[in-house]
Amino acid sequence: EIVLTQSPGTLSLSPGERATLSCRASQSVNSIFLAWYQQKPGQAPRLLIYGASSRATGIPDRFSGSGSGTDFTLTISRLEPEDLAVYYCHQYGTSPRTFGQGTKVEIK
Amino acid sequence: QVQLQQSGPGLMKPSQTLSLTCAISGDSVSTDSATWNWIRQSPSRGLEWLGRTYYRSKWYFDYAVSVKSRMTIIPDISKNQFSLQLNSVTPEDTAVYYCARGLGNLLNWFDPWGQGTLVTVSS
């Protein structure tokens, strides 16, 4: 099983700042099989990024994904108050599909 | 716009059978370009994919090893929905359960997700 480890556990930043979230895999992941989701309090997860770097429909361009192999990054270029959420990475190229444990983004 | 609407009970007793339904609007359960998935989320296990069904000239079913012996997914073309049945539930099955559409052929990301159903298993 591929274990996805996300860091940091919590990120506390001010509006307008840049957020960099990391997802490290225990073995290599084909980048076309890496996704990121946003989960706001009390809501279901929402797809942000698939294929490591493709934005889902309706996702603002301040969200971007990058990476390959075992290291992937979600960047929020300019934080907005509504970005308060937990962010999860997900690999779907190797069975079983697995998720990271999440990074919580707090807005100062 | 695809929407998934979940329904089903939230409180179960140990050994009972959990049944949840996911009604699809804006897509078809029998489409050959998506899969239909169940995922759960708990503090102890995080997000855990449970299983899926999809139609490619016939129906296919995949289940996670952890629930394979207890879980069944049932597609219903007439109602455009799919259901989860999980037998012999225990307190470890307490979680928020989500249905989700899988895209990207058979190696899927999930979009969209249903609203979630909190299922509590307690005597």
Interface residues (C-beta under 8 A of the other chain):
Chain A: F33 A35 Y37 A44 P45 R46 L47 Y50 G51 A56 Y88 H90 Y92 G93 P96 R97 T98 F99 G100 Q101 G102
Chain B: G46 L47 E48 W49 A64 V65 Y98 L103 G104 L107 N108 W109 F110 D111 P112 W113 G114 Q115 G116
